[in-house]
């Protein structure tokens, strides 16, 4: 595999979080101002030049001077000392309100978005009601019941603002829940809260930061408003809002009185929002030019179907995958259920490659997801048996399944760009199943991950461990996905159209890699594909799916050379071949795969079949046969082999 890649240009290392933040001059200055105000709040008693409540009537209404830099108020109290003390009150208020909002809102919102169902509906309805209540009125009500207190007011404000986090967390997690990189983490056996913490939260952190800074600014203003009205800080508390209230009556005598508190409020609100935008922009790395990789496919002789069929399969009677009578259904509009996978049987031996072929909409990918126990909601497995290495998966809890996924079963996805978490380095993503399932230390997992990346043909694996997915080409990213899937040496690998998103040259490299890795590890492979050329090149056996059913299965060479079902023959006839006569038009299959709600108990291909007869539309049609099986009432009557050319 070392000759797969011929040339690589390494991307320069990208700057870290702090460097990206410093480059944003205005947000960085704003952040420094916020940090300075935090330090002022912490050390307020030490840096205040005077006692903020000490009165000196002889020096009342003074403007800024050398002794009192911001002047004095109506009773001679030093304004600078009161602004410093007010900074502590404002910071405490922000901390109380925002902590309550986050602690309540984020877990509720994220759990609602991730779990879904009744829990999501309950949280959403309750949040909609709470969201409609004006924040200031809720605080007024709490203060009226509990009495004037800054803490009571901020608790009420925190409860109200938690609705913002619930709405945001639910929406963001719900949108990310079905992202391929999240589903890939589930396939690796990462448990629900691990998926949320490591794969969803980093990718929604930016809007959470923006929401937090917006709410912090609102808390500062509302606290000042409540103190101005006498509903938060008492008359003796050096609150900014209280300072504004006191200055109102004496504005004509000393116009400078409202400026210290007003300027402090204005600057802090603006700085918090600017700093929040800068932090949010620095959190997520924006894609730029990454590693550009080019390569040439290793020259392999073309594999004929007959030669491919003779490829040795590992001995041993125990299959790595046994699927029997698998039925998957989704709720229907009439209250019933619509079957989308109907009575599927599959069997894969160690070292064997099974091709699951058919058009889009045939149920291939959903069958693979059902094997993993990851049927998308609100679908469910109605009946059937799924055994991996002798372990029955149907009926197991999510916790039990997470121990099997990634360890005994690996999965390779269609598009590596979406299967990899964009906010996590590829090294960490390959290390994740090693630490989760094998209990390796960080150092052990790192060393093994480097070995795996080298095994799949990633050049300079040690140097690329710290790179992000966007810094890899499509072919290299798919190699990373394969390395992660094989990290725990699984007994079964599910490959869901692993070359669809890649160009033709890279497709061939990835297929070669899978063959070589299978020879080395001996795992069984289920290859989901619509390309019969890939089936001919890679597979030992093939099952052809149409409209949720297996319509033909058997030895790959036999099925492709001598198809017995009209659908298989039609797929072969519509597959391009290199030696086709010049000018010959490629055959097509008329119509489309019918949607599940239009499926009948009769032959589901009859509307598109050129060989259909009256009896095709009556009664259920069984899959007849054992190792070679066909679902057709005209089996044995039709000579379909003459009309097709093997890809």
N, C-alpha and C positions, 0 to 999 in steps of 0.2 A: 504493500500500500504506500510505500515511501515514494514511488514515482508518480503518484497521482497528481501532485502539485509541482509545477515547474518554476513558478516565479511568484514572489510575494513582496509587496511593498508595505512596510509597517507604518501605521498612522502615528503621528506624534501624540504624546500623552496630553490629555486635556487637563485644564486647570481644575483645582478642587473647589469646594463650596466657598471657602473664604476668598479665594482669588476671584471667583466670579462675582462675589458680593462687592469686593473692593473696587472692581471695574465700574460699578454703577455709582458714580460719584455722589449724586444727590441722595439716593436711598441710603448709601453708606454713611454720609454725614448725618442724616436723620436718625439712623440707628445709633450712632455715637451719642447724639443728643438724648435719645431715649435711655440709653445705658447710663448717661450722666445723671439723668433725673432719678433713675433707680438708685444710684449711689447716694444722691442727695437725700432720698427718702430713708435709706438705711442709716446714714450717719447724721441725720437731721439734728439730734440733740447735741452733737459734737461740733457742728459747723455753724450753728445759728449764732449770730453775734450777740443777740439779746434773748431774754425769755419772751416767747411770742405773746404771752398774756400780761407782761409787765406794763403797767400804765405810767405815763409821765405827762400829766395834764399841762405842765408848763411848756412842753414841746409838741403839743397837738397841731395837726394840720400842716406839718412841715413838708416841703417838697424835697426832692433828692438833694443830698448834701454829703459832705465828707464823713459825717458821723452816722447818718442814716441814708444809705445808698439809694433806697427806694422811698424815702420819706417816712412819715408817721401818719397814723389814722386819727380819728376824732378824739381819742383818749390818750394819744401819745404812744401807742404801741408801734414797734418797729415793723414796717411792711415787709422788708426782706425776710426777717425771722418768721413772720406769719406765712409768707409764700413758701418758705422752706418746710415749715411744719405742715402746711396744707398739701405739699407734695407727698408727704408720708400718708396723709389721709386718702388722697386720691389713689395712690398705688395700692393701699390696703383695700379700698373699695373695688378697684379693678380686679385685684387678685381674688377677692371673695366672689364677685359676680361671675367672672369668666371661668373660675374653677368649677363652680356649681353647674354652669351651663355645659361645660365640656364633659364633666363626669356623668351627668345625666343624659345629655343629648347625644353624644357620639356613640356610646354603646347601644342605646336604644335604636338610633337611626341605622347604624351599620348592621345590627342583628336583624332588624326588619327587612333591610334590603337583601341580606344574604339568605335568611331563612325563608322569607316569602310566606305565602299562604295566609292563614287566618291571623297569625301574629302580625304580619305586615299590614293587613287590613285594619286590625284593631289599633295598632300604633298610628297609622295614617289618619284614621277617623278622629282619634283623640287629639292628635297633633293639630289637625285642621281646626278643631274647636278652640284649642288653646291659642293657636296662631292668630285667631281673629280678635283676641282680647288686646286692647291697647296696653302697652307696657306700663305707662305712667299710671293708668287707672288701677292696674293690679297692685302696683306698689302703694298707691294711696290707700287701697283697701287693707293691705297688710299692716301698714303703719297705723291706720285707724283702729285696728284690733290689738296690735302688740305695743303700740306706743312709739314715740319718736326714738329712732335708733338707726345709726348708719348700718350696722350689721343686719338688722331686720330688713331694711330697705334693699340692701344688696342681695340678700337671700331671695327676696321676691323678684328682683330684677334678673337674677341668675335663673330662676325657674322659668320666667317668661322667655329669656333668650335661649334656653335649651331647646325650644321649639325650632329655632333656626338651624341648630346642629342636627336635630332629628330629621328635618326635611332634607338638608344637604347630604347628610350621611346616607340616608335611605336612597336618594336619587343616584349618588355617585357609586355606591356599592352595587345597586341593582344594575347600573349600566356596565360595571366592570365584572359582575359575577359570571357572565358567559363569555368573557374574553378568552381567547385560546390559551393565553399564558396562565390564567387562573385554572382553567380546566386541566392544563398540563400539570399544575401543582397538585390537583386532586388525583390525577392519574399516578403521580409519584408517591401517593400515600400520605401527603401532608394533611393533617387534620384541619377541621373547619376554622378554629381560631388561629391556627398557624397560617392558613391561607389568607385570612383577613389581616393578620399582623404583618406578615412578610411580603405578601404579593399585592394585596389590595390597598392597604393603608399608604405605602410609599407612593403609589400612583395617584392617590387622591389627596396627598398632603398639601399640594399647592392651593387648591380651593379652600381647604380647611384653614390654612394660614391666612389667606385673604379674608375669609369670614371672621376669623378671630380678631384681626386688626381693625376691621370695620366695627365689630362689636365693642372692642376696647375704646375706640373713639366715642362711640355712643354712650358707653358707661361713664366716661369722664364728663360728658355733657349732662347726662341725666343726674349724676351725683351732684354736680354743681347746681342744677336746677332744683333738686330736692333740698339741698342745703340753703339755697336762696329763699325757698318757701318755708324753711324751718322744719322740714320733715325728715331730715337725715342728721345733720350736725346740729348741736345745740348752740346757743348764743355765744358760749365761751370757747367753742372749738375753732381753731384757726383754719377753717375750710375756705377754699377759693370761692365757693358759692356764697358762703356767709360774708366774706369780704366784699363781694359785689353788692350784696343786700345792704350792708352797712354804709357803703360809699354812696348809695343812691340819694340818701337824705342830705348829704353834705357836698354834693357834686358842685353846686354853685360856689361854695366857699373854697374848695380845693379840687379843681378839675382833674388832678393827677391821681386821685384816690382809686378809681376803678382800673387803672392801667396795669398795675402789677399782677393782680389776679386774672384779669381778662387776657393779658398777654400770655401768662403761663398756661391757661386753658387752651388758647388758640394754638400756640406753638406745639404743645404736647399732642393735641389731636392731629394736627397736620403731620408731625414727625412720626407718630405711630402708624398712620396710614401709608406714608411714603416708605418707611422702613419695612412694613409688611409686604408691600409690592416688591421691594428689592429682595427680601428673603425668599418670597415665593418664586421669583424669576431665577434665583440662584439655586433653588432646590433641585429642579429638574434640568438635566443636561439637554441642551438642544442638539439634535443631530447635526453633524457636519461631516466633512469628508473623513471617512474612516479608512480602514485597510482596504486596499484594492487588490483583489486576488485573481490571478488568471492561472489557467492550468490546462493541461492536455490529458484527455482520457488515456489510460493505459491501453495499449493495443491488445484487445482480446479477440480471438477468433469468433465469428458469429456462431451463436449456439442454435443448432437446429432443434426442432421440437422433439424429434426422436432421440437426439443426444441428451437433451435436457431431461427427458423422462428417465434416462438411465442413471441420473445423478444419484449417488448413494444416499440413503436415508438411514439415520441412526437406528440400530436395532433396539428392541424392547417393546413389549406389548402395551405398556401403560402410556396412553396419550397425554400430551401436555394440555390439550383442550378438548373437552367434550360438551357440545351443546345439543340438547334434545328438546324438540317441540317448544322452541322459544317463541312466545307471543308477547308483543309490546303494543299498548294501546294508549290513546289520548282521549280525554273527555270530549263528547260530541255536544252540539248545540241543543239536541233534544233530550239531554240528560243521560244518554247512554254512553257508549265508548266506540271509538273508531280504531280498528286494528291497523297498525302500520308495519308491523313485522309479524308474519303469520306462519307459525309452525316450522321455524328454521332449525335444521340439524347440521352441525359441523363437527368435524373430528380432525385433529392435527397431532401427528406423532412428533417425537423429538427429532430435530434436524429436518423436518418437512416444511415446505412452503405451500400454503393453501391460498389460491387466488380467489377473491370474492369479487366477481365482475358483474357489470351491469350499468345501465344508464343512470344519470342523476335522477333521484326520486325513487329508486328501486328499493331503498332501505338498507344499503350496504353499510354506510357509516353508522346509522342508528343501531344496527346489529352489533357493530364493534363497540359502541358506547354501552350497549346493554351488557356485553360481556364484562366490561369494567365496572358495571353497577352504577353507571352515570347517565341514566336516561334523563333527558332534560325535563324539568317540571313543565306542565302537570302530568306528564306521561308516567306510566308504570309498567312493570313486567307483570303481565296477567298470569302467566303460567310458564312452566318449562324448567329446565335444569341446565346450569352452567357450572362445569367443573374445570378448575385449573390445577394441574398436577394432582388430581384426585381430591381437591378441596371444593366442596359445594359452596358457591357464592350466593345463590339465591337464598334470601331469608336472613342473611347476615346483617349486622348493624353497620352503620357508617364507620364506626371506630374499628370494627373487625376488618372491614373492607380496606380501610386505609393502611392496615398492616400488610395487606397482600399487594395492593397497587404499588408499583415501583420496585417491589422486592421480587415477586414471582411473575408479574406481568409488567412489561414496558410498552410505551406507545410513542409512535412517531407521527407527527401531524402534517397536514397539507402545507401550511405556510409557516416556515420557520420564523419569519419576521414577527408574526403575532403569537407564536407558541412560546417565545422567550420573553421573560419579563423585562420590559425596557428600562426599569429603574434598578436592576440588579446586575452585577457583573456576571459574565458567563461562568467564571470560576466558582462563584458562590452557588450558581444554579446547578452546576454539575456536582458540587459538594453536598448539596442539600439531601438527596436520597441516601448518600453514603453515611451521613451523620444520623439521619432519621431511622434508617433500617438496620444499618450495620454497627451503629454505636461508635463510629470512629471518632478519634479526637480531631480537632481542627487541623493539626499538622498532618495526621495520617490521611484525612480526607483531601487535603490540598495536594499531597504527593500522588494519591491515587487519581485525582481529577486531572492532573498534568499528564499522567500515563494514559488516561482514557482519551484526552484530546490528541495526544500524539498517535494513539492507536487508530483513530478515525481520520487521520491525515491533516490535522490542523498544524501548520508550521509554527515553530517557536511556541509550543504550548505554555511554557512557563511565563513567557512575556505577554501572552494574550489572555492569561487568567484574569487580569484586571480590566480587560476591555468590556465594553457594553455591546449589546446585540446590534445596534445600528452601525457599529464599526466593522461588521462582518458582511461579506457578500452573501448572496442567497445560498450558494452551495456550501460555503463555510459555516453559515448559521445552521443549515440542516445537519451538518456533521456534528455540531455542538448538541443539537437535539438528539441525535442518535447516541452520542456519548452519554448524555444524561439518561436516556432510556435504558442503556445497557450497564449503567453504573453498578447495579447490584447483581449482575449476571442473571437476569430473569430467565425463566424457563420458556416464556412465551413473549413474542414481540408482535404487537398490533401496529401495522403501518397503514395509516389512512391516507391514501393517495400521496405518498411522500414526495413525489416529483412533480406534482401538478403546477406548483408555483415557480418551477425552475425552468431555465432554457434547456434545449435538447442536449447540448454537450454536457451540462452539469447533471442532467437527469441520468445519463449513462454512468457518470462517475459515482453518483449516489447508489444506483442499483448494483454496480460492481462492489461497492463498499459493503452493502448489506449481504451480498453473497459471501464475501470473504469473512465477514464477522460471523455469519452463521456457521461457516466451516470451522471457525476457531472456537466458538462458544457452544455450538450444538443446539441452540434454541429453536423452537418451532416458530414459524412466522405466518401470520394472517395478513395478506397483502390486499387491501381494498383498492380497487382501481376500475376505471372504465376503459383502459387501454389493453386490448388483447395482445398487442405486441409485447407489453411488459409481462403479461401472464405467460406467454410462450417462452420468454427469455428466462423467467425466474422460478416459475411454479412447478411443483410436482403434481398437485391435484388442483382442480378448479371447481367452484360452485358458482353457477350463473343465477343471478337474482333478477326477478322482474315483479314489480308491484308487491313487494313485501314477501314474496315466496321464492324458494329455490326451485327453478324450473328444470335445471339439468346439473348433474355433478358427476365427476369421475376423474380418471387419470387425465392429466393435462394433454398429453399427446393424442390420446384417443378422442377426447371431446373436441379438440381443435381440428383434427383431421376428419373425424366422422361425427359431426354434430347430429343429434337426433331430435332436438327441439327446434322449431322454426325460428324462435327468438335468437338462439345461439347462432344459427346459420345466418340470420339477418345481421347480427353484430359482426360476424366474420366477413360477410360480403361488403359491409360498409367500412371495413378497416383498410387503410391504404397499404399497399405492398410495393416494394421497390421494382419488381419485374413486371408490373402491369403494362399492357400495351399502350403505346403513345396514343393520346386522344380518347382513351376509354374513360367514360364518366364514372365517378365513384358512386356506388349504390347508396341509397338512403332508406331509412325506415320511416314510412309515413306516420304522421300523428305524433303523439307524445305519450309518456307514461301517465295513465290516468291518476287523479288524486285519490287518496285512500277512501274518501266517502263515496266514490263511484265504483269501488271494487265489488265484484260479484263472486258467488261461490263457483261459477263456471270458469272457463279459461279466461284469464284477464288480458291475454294478448290477442284474442280473436279479432278485435276491431282493427288491428294493424297487420294481421296475419294474412298472407296471400294463399295459405293452404287451409283456411278455416272452412268447416262444414257445419251442418246443422247440429250435430251432436256435440260440438265444441261448446255450445251455449246451454247445455243441460247438465244439472247436477254438479257435485263437487268432483274435482279431478285430483287424484292422489299422485304423490311422487312414488313411482314404481321402480323398484330395483334396490340393490344394496350398494356395492362399491361404484357401480354405474347406474344412475337413476335418472328418470325423465318424467316430467309432468305434462303428458300430452296424450290425447285419446287416439292419435294417429301414429303412435310409436310403432315402427316396423313397416308402415305403409309408405313412408316418404324416403326418397333417396336425396338427401340434402347435401351430401359430401361433394357432388359434382358441381354444385352452384357456388361453392366458396373456395377461397384461396387462403391458406394459412398465413398469418402475418409473420 
